[in-house]
Amino acid sequence: MTHDTETDTDRPADPTRRAALGGTLGAAAAAAAVTMGARGASAQEAAGQGSLVGKTAFVTGGARGIGLASAEAMAREGANIVLFDIASGSLPNVDYPLPSEGDLAAAQARIEELGAECMTYQGDVRSLEDQQAAMQQTVDRFGSLDIVLANAGVGHAGAIGSVTAEEFSTLYETNVGGYLKTTQAAVPHLRDAGGGRIIYVSSGLARTGNDIFGIYGGTKWAVNGLAKSAALAYGRDGIMCNVVAPGLVRTPFADNAAVLAQMMPGTENPTFDAVSEMIAQSTPIGIGHLEPEEVAASVMFFTTDATKNMTGEVLDVSYGSAATSVA
Ligand SMILES: NC(=O)c1ccc[n+]([C@@H]2O[C@H](COP(=O)([O-])OP(=O)(O)OC[C@H]3O[C@@H](n4cnc5c(N)ncnc54)[C@H](O)[C@@H]3O)[C@@H](O)[C@H]2O)c1
Protein backbone atom coordinates (compact mmCIF):
# COMPACT_ATOMS: atom_id res chain seq x y z
CA MET A 1 0.00 0.00 0.00
CA THR A 2 1.45 3.34 -0.97
CA HIS A 3 0.77 6.62 0.80
CA ASP A 4 1.69 9.64 -1.19
CA THR A 5 1.01 13.21 -0.23
CA GLU A 6 2.84 14.67 -3.19
CA THR A 7 0.85 15.97 -6.11
CA ASP A 8 3.32 15.11 -8.87
CA THR A 9 3.55 11.38 -8.35
CA ASP A 10 3.63 10.39 -11.99
CA ARG A 11 7.00 11.72 -12.90
CA PRO A 12 8.50 9.92 -15.83
CA ALA A 13 11.91 8.40 -15.38
CA ASP A 14 14.50 10.69 -16.91
CA PRO A 15 17.10 8.69 -18.86
CA THR A 16 19.60 11.57 -18.68
CA ARG A 17 19.35 11.63 -14.92
CA ARG A 18 19.52 7.86 -14.76
CA ALA A 19 22.81 7.89 -16.61
CA ALA A 20 24.10 10.68 -14.40
CA LEU A 21 23.40 8.64 -11.28
CA GLY A 22 25.70 5.82 -12.31
CA GLY A 23 29.23 5.69 -11.00
CA THR A 24 30.35 7.86 -8.15
CA LEU A 25 27.86 9.69 -6.03
CA GLY A 26 29.43 13.13 -5.95
CA ALA A 27 29.96 13.51 -9.67
CA ALA A 28 26.29 13.13 -10.46
CA ALA A 29 25.03 15.75 -8.03
CA ALA A 30 25.25 18.81 -10.27
CA ALA A 31 23.64 17.16 -13.28
CA ALA A 32 20.95 15.64 -11.13
CA ALA A 33 20.25 18.97 -9.42
CA VAL A 34 19.62 20.60 -12.76
CA THR A 35 17.20 17.86 -13.73
CA MET A 36 15.43 17.91 -10.38
CA GLY A 37 15.14 21.68 -10.54
CA ALA A 38 13.50 21.48 -13.93
CA ARG A 39 10.87 19.16 -12.51
CA GLY A 40 10.00 21.24 -9.47
CA ALA A 41 12.55 20.61 -6.75
CA SER A 42 12.54 21.17 -3.02
CA ALA A 43 14.26 24.25 -1.64
CA GLN A 44 17.43 22.35 -0.86
CA GLU A 45 17.52 20.62 -4.22
CA ALA A 46 16.88 23.88 -6.05
CA ALA A 47 19.83 25.36 -4.19
CA GLY A 48 21.87 22.37 -5.36
CA GLN A 49 22.96 21.64 -1.80
CA GLY A 50 23.62 18.29 -0.23
CA SER A 51 25.76 15.33 -1.20
CA LEU A 52 22.72 13.23 -2.11
CA VAL A 53 20.79 15.65 -4.30
CA GLY A 54 19.20 13.62 -7.09
CA LYS A 55 19.63 10.29 -5.28
CA THR A 56 16.83 8.10 -4.08
CA ALA A 57 17.13 6.12 -0.85
CA PHE A 58 14.92 3.17 0.10
CA VAL A 59 14.78 2.46 3.85
CA THR A 60 13.22 -0.68 5.31
CA GLY A 61 11.92 -0.23 8.84
CA GLY A 62 11.77 3.50 8.20
CA ALA A 63 8.81 4.37 10.42
CA ARG A 64 10.98 5.00 13.49
CA GLY A 65 14.29 4.36 15.21
CA ILE A 66 17.53 3.88 13.29
CA GLY A 67 15.72 3.68 9.95
CA LEU A 68 13.94 7.00 10.39
CA ALA A 69 17.04 8.76 11.77
CA SER A 70 19.03 7.52 8.77
CA ALA A 71 16.28 8.60 6.38
CA GLU A 72 16.30 12.05 7.96
CA ALA A 73 20.07 12.28 7.59
CA MET A 74 19.85 11.34 3.91
CA ALA A 75 16.94 13.76 3.38
CA ARG A 76 19.04 16.58 4.84
CA GLU A 77 21.59 15.81 2.13
CA GLY A 78 18.90 16.17 -0.52
CA ALA A 79 17.92 12.54 -1.22
CA ASN A 80 14.41 11.47 -2.15
CA ILE A 81 13.24 9.04 0.53
CA VAL A 82 11.10 5.91 0.49
CA LEU A 83 10.05 4.59 3.88
CA PHE A 84 9.05 0.90 3.74
CA ASP A 85 7.57 -0.44 6.96
CA ILE A 86 5.05 -3.01 8.17
CA ALA A 87 3.66 -0.36 10.58
CA SER A 88 1.31 -2.94 12.06
CA GLY A 89 1.33 -1.95 15.73
CA SER A 90 2.28 -5.47 16.74
CA LEU A 91 3.53 -8.75 15.29
CA PRO A 92 3.00 -12.35 16.40
CA ASN A 93 6.05 -13.67 18.30
CA VAL A 94 7.37 -10.15 18.97
CA ASP A 95 6.85 -9.01 22.57
CA TYR A 96 7.12 -5.21 22.23
CA PRO A 97 4.98 -2.71 20.30
CA LEU A 98 5.74 -1.84 16.70
CA PRO A 99 4.88 1.49 15.07
CA SER A 100 1.41 2.09 13.66
CA GLU A 101 0.23 3.31 10.29
CA GLY A 102 -0.08 6.74 11.93
CA ASP A 103 3.57 6.58 13.01
CA LEU A 104 4.57 5.86 9.41
CA ALA A 105 2.59 8.89 8.23
CA ALA A 106 4.23 11.00 10.94
CA ALA A 107 7.65 9.79 9.78
CA GLN A 108 6.80 10.87 6.24
CA ALA A 109 5.81 14.31 7.53
CA ARG A 110 9.17 14.62 9.35
CA ILE A 111 11.04 13.87 6.13
CA GLU A 112 8.94 16.31 4.13
CA GLU A 113 9.56 19.03 6.73
CA LEU A 114 13.22 18.73 5.81
CA GLY A 115 12.35 19.68 2.23
CA ALA A 116 12.78 16.20 0.78
CA GLU A 117 10.27 14.23 -1.22
CA CYS A 118 9.03 11.15 0.58
CA MET A 119 6.96 8.13 -0.37
CA THR A 120 5.85 5.50 2.11
CA TYR A 121 4.95 1.89 1.47
CA GLN A 122 3.27 -0.28 4.07
CA GLY A 123 4.66 -3.75 3.45
CA ASP A 124 6.41 -6.74 4.98
CA VAL A 125 10.11 -7.36 4.36
CA ARG A 126 9.36 -11.09 4.56
CA SER A 127 7.51 -10.71 1.25
CA LEU A 128 9.70 -10.44 -1.86
CA GLU A 129 6.63 -9.32 -3.79
CA ASP A 130 6.00 -6.41 -1.38
CA GLN A 131 9.57 -5.22 -1.73
CA GLN A 132 9.61 -5.64 -5.51
CA ALA A 133 6.38 -3.65 -5.84
CA ALA A 134 7.66 -0.91 -3.54
CA MET A 135 10.95 -0.60 -5.40
CA GLN A 136 9.22 -0.52 -8.77
CA GLN A 137 7.02 2.32 -7.51
CA THR A 138 10.16 4.02 -6.23
CA VAL A 139 11.77 3.95 -9.65
CA ASP A 140 8.52 4.89 -11.41
CA ARG A 141 8.26 7.96 -9.25
CA PHE A 142 11.83 9.11 -8.73
CA GLY A 143 13.56 7.71 -11.81
CA SER A 144 16.13 5.53 -10.07
CA LEU A 145 17.08 3.67 -6.92
CA ASP A 146 20.55 4.51 -5.61
CA ILE A 147 20.82 3.71 -1.89
CA VAL A 148 19.15 0.91 0.05
CA LEU A 149 19.17 0.64 3.83
CA ALA A 150 18.33 -2.92 4.92
CA ASN A 151 17.28 -2.15 8.47
CA ALA A 152 13.85 -3.59 9.36
CA GLY A 153 14.35 -6.08 12.13
CA VAL A 154 12.82 -7.58 15.23
CA GLY A 155 14.43 -8.54 18.52
CA HIS A 156 14.27 -11.25 21.13
CA ALA A 157 15.70 -11.33 24.62
CA GLY A 158 16.07 -14.57 26.53
CA ALA A 159 18.27 -17.60 26.97
CA ILE A 160 18.71 -19.75 23.86
CA GLY A 161 17.00 -22.61 25.63
CA SER A 162 13.82 -20.59 26.01
CA VAL A 163 13.19 -19.46 22.42
CA THR A 164 10.16 -21.03 20.76
CA ALA A 165 10.15 -22.39 17.21
CA GLU A 166 7.76 -19.61 16.21
CA GLU A 167 9.96 -16.88 17.68
CA PHE A 168 12.99 -18.40 15.97
CA SER A 169 11.22 -18.43 12.59
CA THR A 170 10.01 -14.84 12.95
CA LEU A 171 13.51 -13.66 13.85
CA TYR A 172 15.23 -15.42 10.95
CA GLU A 173 12.51 -14.73 8.37
CA THR A 174 12.59 -11.01 9.23
CA ASN A 175 16.22 -10.28 10.09
CA VAL A 176 17.88 -12.60 7.57
CA GLY A 177 15.20 -13.52 5.01
CA GLY A 178 13.99 -9.91 4.90
CA TYR A 179 17.51 -8.59 4.24
CA LEU A 180 18.03 -11.22 1.52
CA LYS A 181 14.75 -10.20 -0.16
CA THR A 182 15.69 -6.52 0.11
CA THR A 183 18.91 -7.37 -1.70
CA GLN A 184 17.17 -9.46 -4.36
CA ALA A 185 14.53 -6.80 -5.03
CA ALA A 186 17.05 -3.95 -5.13
CA VAL A 187 19.86 -5.31 -7.28
CA PRO A 188 18.12 -5.04 -10.70
CA HIS A 189 17.31 -1.36 -10.02
CA LEU A 190 20.78 -0.57 -8.66
CA ARG A 191 22.27 -2.20 -11.77
CA ASP A 192 19.98 -0.02 -13.92
CA ALA A 193 21.36 3.03 -12.09
CA GLY A 194 24.89 1.96 -12.95
CA GLY A 195 25.67 0.99 -9.36
CA GLY A 196 24.74 2.07 -5.87
CA ARG A 197 24.93 1.27 -2.19
CA ILE A 198 23.32 -1.36 0.02
CA ILE A 199 23.88 -0.70 3.72
CA TYR A 200 22.91 -3.45 6.13
CA VAL A 201 22.21 -2.70 9.78
CA SER A 202 23.64 -5.57 11.79
CA SER A 203 24.66 -5.45 15.46
CA GLY A 204 27.61 -5.49 17.81
CA LEU A 205 26.09 -8.77 18.96
CA ALA A 206 27.38 -10.25 15.69
CA ARG A 207 30.92 -10.15 17.10
CA THR A 208 30.57 -12.44 20.11
CA GLY A 209 28.20 -14.87 21.71
CA ASN A 210 25.65 -13.45 24.14
CA ASP A 211 23.70 -15.07 26.93
CA ILE A 212 20.67 -12.75 26.66
CA PHE A 213 20.43 -12.09 22.91
CA GLY A 214 21.94 -15.32 21.59
CA ILE A 215 19.30 -16.19 19.00
CA TYR A 216 18.85 -12.60 17.85
CA GLY A 217 22.64 -12.18 17.74
CA GLY A 218 22.84 -15.22 15.48
CA THR A 219 20.60 -13.49 12.94
CA LYS A 220 23.03 -10.58 12.89
CA TRP A 221 26.05 -12.86 12.35
CA ALA A 222 24.09 -14.09 9.32
CA VAL A 223 23.59 -10.50 8.14
CA ASN A 224 27.34 -9.88 8.20
CA GLY A 225 27.84 -13.01 6.09
CA LEU A 226 25.05 -12.08 3.70
CA ALA A 227 26.51 -8.62 3.19
CA LYS A 228 29.97 -9.99 2.46
CA SER A 229 28.53 -12.48 -0.04
CA ALA A 230 26.50 -9.70 -1.66
CA ALA A 231 29.70 -7.67 -1.92
CA LEU A 232 31.28 -10.55 -3.84
CA ALA A 233 28.22 -11.09 -6.03
CA TYR A 234 27.57 -7.49 -7.04
CA GLY A 235 30.95 -5.75 -6.90
CA ARG A 236 31.36 -5.78 -10.66
CA ASP A 237 27.95 -4.11 -10.93
CA GLY A 238 29.27 -1.21 -8.89
CA ILE A 239 27.01 -2.08 -5.95
CA MET A 240 28.85 -1.52 -2.67
CA CYS A 241 27.53 -3.69 0.17
CA ASN A 242 28.55 -2.72 3.69
CA VAL A 243 27.41 -3.21 7.27
CA VAL A 244 26.86 -0.84 10.16
CA ALA A 245 26.95 -2.77 13.44
CA PRO A 246 25.63 -0.72 16.38
CA GLY A 247 25.77 -1.38 20.08
CA LEU A 248 22.76 -0.57 22.26
CA VAL A 249 20.63 2.18 20.69
CA ARG A 250 17.83 4.17 22.32
CA THR A 251 14.82 3.00 20.29
CA PRO A 252 11.65 1.10 21.28
CA PHE A 253 13.43 -2.03 20.03
CA ALA A 254 15.70 -1.87 23.10
CA ASP A 255 13.84 0.53 25.38
CA ASN A 256 10.99 -1.83 26.22
CA ALA A 257 10.02 -3.78 29.33
CA ALA A 258 10.85 -7.22 27.92
CA VAL A 259 14.43 -6.31 26.99
CA LEU A 260 15.18 -4.14 30.04
CA ALA A 261 13.97 -6.84 32.43
CA GLN A 262 16.36 -9.35 30.84
CA MET A 263 19.26 -6.91 30.98
CA MET A 264 18.78 -5.97 34.67
CA PRO A 265 17.29 -9.05 36.30
CA GLY A 266 16.23 -8.49 39.87
CA THR A 267 15.70 -4.74 39.38
CA GLU A 268 12.14 -3.50 39.62
CA ASN A 269 11.13 -1.45 36.55
CA PRO A 270 14.62 -0.96 35.12
CA THR A 271 15.03 2.05 32.86
CA PHE A 272 16.97 2.35 29.61
CA ASP A 273 19.29 4.90 31.24
CA ALA A 274 20.04 2.54 34.14
CA VAL A 275 20.93 -0.23 31.68
CA SER A 276 23.10 2.19 29.72
CA GLU A 277 24.94 3.24 32.90
CA MET A 278 25.53 -0.40 33.77
CA ILE A 279 27.02 -1.09 30.32
CA ALA A 280 29.08 2.09 30.47
CA GLN A 281 31.01 0.74 33.45
CA SER A 282 32.71 -1.83 31.24
CA THR A 283 33.27 0.13 28.02
CA PRO A 284 36.56 1.89 27.24
CA ILE A 285 34.96 5.32 26.84
CA GLY A 286 32.43 5.11 29.65
CA ILE A 287 29.43 5.28 27.34
CA GLY A 288 26.76 2.58 27.29
CA HIS A 289 24.41 3.42 24.45
CA LEU A 290 23.98 5.44 21.26
CA GLU A 291 21.21 7.68 20.02
CA PRO A 292 19.73 6.72 16.61
CA GLU A 293 21.24 9.86 15.05
CA GLU A 294 24.73 8.61 15.93
CA VAL A 295 24.09 5.37 14.03
CA ALA A 296 22.66 7.40 11.15
CA ALA A 297 25.97 9.25 10.88
CA SER A 298 27.72 5.94 10.21
CA VAL A 299 25.06 4.95 7.69
CA MET A 300 25.80 8.25 5.95
CA PHE A 301 29.49 7.32 5.73
CA PHE A 302 28.57 4.48 3.38
CA THR A 303 26.68 6.88 1.08
CA THR A 304 29.68 9.14 0.53
CA ASP A 305 32.38 9.31 -2.12
CA ALA A 306 34.85 8.34 0.60
CA THR A 307 33.41 4.82 0.51
CA LYS A 308 32.82 4.49 -3.23
CA ASN A 309 35.40 1.69 -3.43
CA MET A 310 34.65 0.02 -0.12
CA THR A 311 32.57 -3.13 -0.01
CA GLY A 312 32.16 -6.10 2.30
CA GLU A 313 33.12 -4.00 5.33
CA VAL A 314 31.60 -4.17 8.81
CA LEU A 315 31.73 -0.87 10.69
CA ASP A 316 31.34 -1.27 14.45
CA VAL A 317 29.54 1.65 16.07
CA SER A 318 29.59 0.44 19.61
CA TYR A 319 31.28 2.91 21.99
CA GLY A 320 34.41 0.79 22.09
CA SER A 321 32.78 -2.57 22.79
CA ALA A 322 34.36 -3.99 19.65
CA ALA A 323 37.76 -3.61 21.29
CA THR A 324 36.98 -6.74 23.30
CA SER A 325 36.03 -8.91 20.31
CA VAL A 326 38.61 -11.10 18.62
CA ALA A 327 38.01 -9.84 15.07
N1 LIG B 1 18.08 -0.58 19.06
C1 LIG B 1 19.18 -1.30 19.24
O1 LIG B 1 19.72 -1.37 20.36
C2 LIG B 1 19.82 -1.98 18.07
C3 LIG B 1 21.18 -2.35 18.20
C4 LIG B 1 21.82 -2.96 17.14
C5 LIG B 1 21.12 -3.22 15.97
N2 LIG B 1 19.80 -2.89 15.87
C6 LIG B 1 19.13 -3.20 14.59
O2 LIG B 1 18.77 -1.98 13.98
C7 LIG B 1 17.64 -2.19 13.14
C8 LIG B 1 16.59 -1.13 13.47
O3 LIG B 1 16.28 -1.27 14.83
P1 LIG B 1 15.61 -0.12 15.71
O4 LIG B 1 16.33 -0.12 16.99
O5 LIG B 1 15.47 1.12 14.94
O6 LIG B 1 14.19 -0.82 15.96
P2 LIG B 1 12.69 -0.27 15.86
O7 LIG B 1 11.83 -1.36 16.42
O8 LIG B 1 12.59 1.08 16.45
O9 LIG B 1 12.48 -0.14 14.28
C9 LIG B 1 12.41 -1.28 13.47
C10 LIG B 1 11.42 -1.01 12.36
O10 LIG B 1 11.32 -2.19 11.54
C11 LIG B 1 9.96 -2.39 11.23
N3 LIG B 1 9.70 -3.79 10.92
C12 LIG B 1 9.78 -4.85 11.75
N4 LIG B 1 9.43 -5.97 11.13
C13 LIG B 1 9.11 -5.63 9.85
C14 LIG B 1 8.67 -6.35 8.72
N5 LIG B 1 8.46 -7.67 8.77
N6 LIG B 1 8.47 -5.68 7.57
C15 LIG B 1 8.67 -4.33 7.51
N7 LIG B 1 9.06 -3.59 8.56
C16 LIG B 1 9.29 -4.24 9.72
C17 LIG B 1 9.21 -1.94 12.46
O11 LIG B 1 7.85 -1.67 12.20
C18 LIG B 1 10.02 -0.72 12.89
O12 LIG B 1 9.56 0.47 12.32
C19 LIG B 1 17.16 -3.62 13.41
O13 LIG B 1 17.61 -4.45 12.36
C20 LIG B 1 17.85 -3.98 14.70
O14 LIG B 1 18.09 -5.36 14.77
C21 LIG B 1 19.15 -2.26 16.89
The ligand as a Tripos MOL2 file, in Angstrom:
@<TRIPOS>MOLECULE
LIG
   44    48     1     0     0
SMALL
NO_CHARGES

@<TRIPOS>ATOM
      1 N1         18.0810   -0.5790   19.0590 N.am      1 LIG1
      2 C1         19.1830   -1.2970   19.2410 C.2       1 LIG1
      3 O1         19.7200   -1.3730   20.3640 O.2       1 LIG1
      4 C2         19.8200   -1.9760   18.0690 C.ar      1 LIG1
      5 C3         21.1790   -2.3450   18.2020 C.ar      1 LIG1
      6 C4         21.8220   -2.9610   17.1370 C.ar      1 LIG1
      7 C5         21.1220   -3.2240   15.9730 C.ar      1 LIG1
      8 N2         19.8000   -2.8880   15.8660 N.ar      1 LIG1
      9 C6         19.1320   -3.1990   14.5930 C.3       1 LIG1
     10 O2         18.7740   -1.9810   13.9840 O.3       1 LIG1
     11 C7         17.6380   -2.1900   13.1400 C.3       1 LIG1
     12 C8         16.5870   -1.1340   13.4740 C.3       1 LIG1
     13 O3         16.2760   -1.2700   14.8330 O.3       1 LIG1
     14 P1         15.6140   -0.1220   15.7110 P.3       1 LIG1
     15 O4         16.3310   -0.1160   16.9940 O.co2     1 LIG1
     16 O5         15.4740    1.1210   14.9430 O.co2     1 LIG1
     17 O6         14.1930   -0.8180   15.9560 O.3       1 LIG1
     18 P2         12.6870   -0.2680   15.8610 P.3       1 LIG1
     19 O7         11.8300   -1.3600   16.4150 O.co2     1 LIG1
     20 O8         12.5920    1.0790   16.4520 O.co2     1 LIG1
     21 O9         12.4800   -0.1410   14.2820 O.3       1 LIG1
     22 C9         12.4070   -1.2800   13.4670 C.3       1 LIG1
     23 C10        11.4210   -1.0140   12.3650 C.3       1 LIG1
     24 O10        11.3200   -2.1910   11.5420 O.3       1 LIG1
     25 C11         9.9610   -2.3870   11.2300 C.3       1 LIG1
     26 N3          9.7050   -3.7880   10.9190 N.ar      1 LIG1
     27 C12         9.7820   -4.8510   11.7550 C.ar      1 LIG1
     28 N4          9.4260   -5.9680   11.1310 N.ar      1 LIG1
     29 C13         9.1060   -5.6290    9.8530 C.ar      1 LIG1
     30 C14         8.6730   -6.3480    8.7230 C.ar      1 LIG1
     31 N5          8.4580   -7.6750    8.7720 N.pl3     1 LIG1
     32 N6          8.4750   -5.6830    7.5750 N.ar      1 LIG1
     33 C15         8.6700   -4.3350    7.5110 C.ar      1 LIG1
     34 N7          9.0610   -3.5930    8.5620 N.ar      1 LIG1
     35 C16         9.2850   -4.2390    9.7180 C.ar      1 LIG1
     36 C17         9.2140   -1.9380   12.4640 C.3       1 LIG1
     37 O11         7.8480   -1.6680   12.1960 O.3       1 LIG1
     38 C18        10.0190   -0.7210   12.8950 C.3       1 LIG1
     39 O12         9.5560    0.4740   12.3230 O.3       1 LIG1
     40 C19        17.1620   -3.6160   13.4050 C.3       1 LIG1
     41 O13        17.6100   -4.4480   12.3620 O.3       1 LIG1
     42 C20        17.8530   -3.9840   14.7020 C.3       1 LIG1
     43 O14        18.0900   -5.3640   14.7730 O.3       1 LIG1
     44 C21        19.1510   -2.2560   16.8870 C.ar      1 LIG1
@<TRIPOS>BOND
     1     1     2 1
     2     2     3 2
     3     2     4 1
     4     4     5 ar
     5     4    44 ar
     6     5     6 ar
     7     6     7 ar
     8     7     8 ar
     9     8     9 1
    10     8    44 ar
    11     9    10 1
    12     9    42 1
    13    10    11 1
    14    11    12 1
    15    11    40 1
    16    12    13 1
    17    13    14 1
    18    14    15 2
    19    14    16 1
    20    14    17 1
    21    17    18 1
    22    18    19 2
    23    18    20 1
    24    18    21 1
    25    21    22 1
    26    22    23 1
    27    23    24 1
    28    23    38 1
    29    24    25 1
    30    25    26 1
    31    25    36 1
    32    26    27 ar
    33    26    35 ar
    34    27    28 ar
    35    28    29 ar
    36    29    30 ar
    37    29    35 ar
    38    30    31 1
    39    30    32 ar
    40    32    33 ar
    41    33    34 ar
    42    34    35 ar
    43    36    37 1
    44    36    38 1
    45    38    39 1
    46    40    41 1
    47    40    42 1
    48    42    43 1
@<TRIPOS>SUBSTRUCTURE
     1 LIG1         1 GROUP 0 **** ****
